[in-house]
Amino acid sequence: MYNPIQIKFKCYQCEKIISLQNRDLSVHILPYPNQISIFNLPICLPFKVKGFLKNISSSHSLIQQIQSELLEDFQIEIEWENNNQLINEKALTLLNSNQEEEGYVLNIDKDDIIIQAASLNGLFYGFQSLRQIILGGSEFKSETIEGIILPQLNIVDWPCMRIRGIADDISRGQVPTIESAKHFIRDISRFKSNYYALYMEDMFKCSKHPKIGKNRGAFTPEELIELDRYAKSRFVTLMPIFETLGHFDNILTIPEYQNLGEFPGSQCLSIANGNIYPLLRDFICELSPCFSSKVFHIGGDEFFDLGHGNSKDLIKAVGMDRALLDHFRKIYNIAKESGNEKIILYHDVVVKFPLLLKQLPKDLIFMYWDYSPKKNYTNVKKIVESGFPVIVSPSMLCWSRHFPNYNVSAVNIVNLIEYAKGLMKDSDLILGQLNSTWGDFSNHNLRENNIYGAILSGTASWTISKVDYNSFIKDLGYCFFGLKELRDINDFHYIFFSLTDINKFYRNIPSIAFQNFYNFLYRHPFYDESLKPNCKNYKKILSITEEITNKFIDLKGKISINPEYLPYIEYSLKIAQLFAEKDEFKLKINSKLKDYESGAIPSNIKEEVSKNLKEFKNKIQDLSIEYERLWKLCAKEPNLQYPLTKFKNLYKFVEEKETQIENKITFISPLLPSAYIWTNERISHPKLRYFRKEFNIEGKILEAKIQVIIDNFGYVSVNGEYVGSVSSRFSLSILPLKNSIRVFDIKPYLQKGNNIIEIEANHYLESRGSLNVFMEYLEEKSDKSIQNHEIISDSTWLYAFKKNAVDKNWKKVKVLGYSPKVNSYIYKPSLIDGEKSYTEDSFGLKSNLYFISHLLFGKFIARIIRFFTR
């Protein structure tokens, strides 16, 4: 028996003063209460209500917060009576000892509302349920009373799981402002989530490493301390996720830290390099005091490159499992020495290397992530049976999509949490769940749309019974947007379900992990003269978005709370329309031009096409402006320019077509004219290769720039002078994507007469490397005329395996192909005008296909894939 904290509000019996006719007394609460009894009798909560407290003061911050929210959200004013009155006059059901920590009792009857709990956070959660009940109530006014009609009920409620929260990727593009992060924490806490983990990579300003996170919107210690303080006020635990092995490429892209990687351009630290540990210690030691939770997540997932470079000899000598064990023991000790009591590690390392399950410290917590919509997740059981605590982590499938793919991810979220709940019957090592958001490929997708997945996973991990997704979406309309009419709820369900369902139409072959939405959206509409659409389902998408739009316009005016989320839904709808309209637009333009050659376009066709091009340009510009506005409302400005550049490129592509039509030109290929070249090896094992191209300049050099792509690392020299380095690699992170194509000003290095471009390249990933060079220079001839010249990588280039090879050892390169066959769609830039080619999200995927398939499926399957894709 506990001595409860209680809040009581004095209410009025309604059956004496109103008729129940046409009164909806249904109750919608998320998460679903574990025990609830509803009576078909109303009470009236007055707008000016008397409140009574027991075992808590009216000056307490939680009571002040409750008072403020009731006034702000419902115009309910509270007049507090004396504290610690004996208000437990009724026999309220008491929670048992296992439910006391966060549980509550909420009783609404003919005389009063009582919230009772053993803890402050239990009281907080009881109020959140009351808040949703009030939200669903209807206003009442008579000669004697004004208030909100509520149903009489009794709730006894407690969480199924201790940890219920979000692991939020802030490292790959959108970094929330402090106010936006507070807003998100407020909203997940209203649905009883209690953890918010920041996946940070380089997103912390470490005093000893000022270049890391510079101009990226990285959080300062002061910002994190402020956010931690706010989270605590909402009973949310704030914690960091800082990678300590793989996914380090945002940092390794910085030249001063490149030597800490497994190889230049790697996404993984070299565990054979002892200098990585002072760096990791600096970050862990400075990050830890910013969080009051004393919980530190050390990452440790997807160290793809480990063993392919500087750690190769160490791993060969001691074995991968022993090398990893030693590494993570060191990181564990650093985190403990920094004052952390609980250390979390991603699970995939121990699934692949079972030795770690036997010898890592048993108080280490594993975060098991799996984003597949399946029924069984047996590795969770394996880890638990080895004696380790586990947090399960599904995902919202929110990356590279116009809107999170909730219709698929909901199966993953519910099933993984249900599987973990099943294990809780026999083990106390299941701690809870953290639903992962990801911003892969520069995080184009606007982060505010992730809130719905957060509420779903919070609901599934609070409620003992299994969550039905369809019912949940309807209850989301009630509880999150304040809709009350059944017709409106059904419209909301249709909009939400249909908007997320569009995801399955973007790809001709469905894929959970990789979506091509942004690749197709930003791709040049006229990269060829084909009448084939990028997406064969574009008409279906247009039909769905038109239906959604009509319903959405009608529904917007009926949303009573959280209207700030609506523009993000609306933008997702508009960008999906643009995606499909681009195919329709492309086919329309090409069909009008297909019967004409350049120079023969009739005036009426020219005018009609020009009009269509201008209209589509305006749509692109409008959406770009709206995207920028919405980004700035929820995220810091750094990193915004990268997706805006993609909009600008799409606008430019249409503008180029306008110019062509004005000049009566039907088609000019926009693709990069330079070939991808390499040596004549089938597999590129790590070793140096040298490429060269000689050319002659007769006149004065006015400007000269060179664009270079090297998969996956190399140095560029002109006439024996070092120009710079290039690393071109498939990556999920924003900085490697931005730097994968580099442009150098080489005017100072060129000379009249003979010139030599030299490139020293290496490839570390056991697939085939590649090199692409595109150069432009302006030459002033003796007659003062100016000529623009191009030098491209092609079959005339030579290669050798020794730097100073004699002439007979230089061989002709192998031409691998051109974009898009090799390395996605890359377009010809005007280097002299300051442009460079831009990369698609899948940049480098094809060239690393063997390496990636080897990691995922093993060497035998990888060789089969390579045979059919080389």
Buried (B, 14 or more C-beta within 10 A) or exposed (E): EEEBBBBBBBBBBBEEBBEEEEBEBEBBBBBBBBEBEBBEBBBBBBBEBBBBBBEBEBEBEBBEBBBEBBEEBBEBEBEBBEBEEEBBEEEBEBBEEEBBBBBBBBBBBBBBBBBBBBBBBBBBBBBBBBBBBBBBBEEBEEEEBBBBBBBBBBBBBBBBBBBBBBBBBBBBBBBBBBEBBBBBBBBBBBBBBBBBBBBBBBBBBBEEBEEBBEEBBBBBBEBBBBBBEBBBBBBBBBBBBBBBBBBBBBBBBBEEBBEBBBBBBBBBBBBBBEEBBEBBBBBBBBBBEBBBBBBBBBBBBBBBBBBBBBBBEBBEEEEBBBBBBEBBBBBBEBBBEBEBEBBBBBBBBBBEBEBBBEEBEEEBBBBBBBBBBEEEBEBBBBBBEBEBBBBBBBBBBBBBBBBBBBBBBBBBBBBBBBBBBEBBEEBEBBBBBBBBBBBBBBBBBBBBBBBBBBBBBBBBBBBEEEBEBEEBBBBBBBBBBBBBEEEBBBBBBBBBBBBBBBBBBBBEEEEBEBBBBBBBBBBBBBBBEEEEBBBEBBBBBBEBBEEBBEBBEEBBEBBEEBEEBBBBBBBBBBBBBBBBBBBBBBBBBBEBBEEBEEEEBEEEBBEBBBEBBEEBBEBBBEBBEBBBEBBEBBBBEBBBEBBBBBBBBBBBBBBBBBEBBEEBBBBEBBBBEBBBBBBEBEEBEBEEBBBBBEBEBEBEBBBBBBBBBBBBBBBBBBBEEEBBBBBBBBBBBBBBBBBBBBBBEBBEBBEEEEBEBBBBBBBBBBBBBBBBBBBBBBBEEEEEEEEEEEBBBBEEBBBBEEEEBEEEEBEEBBBBEBBBEBBBBBBBBEBBEEBBBBBBBBBBBBBBBBBBBBBEEEEEEBEEBBEEEE
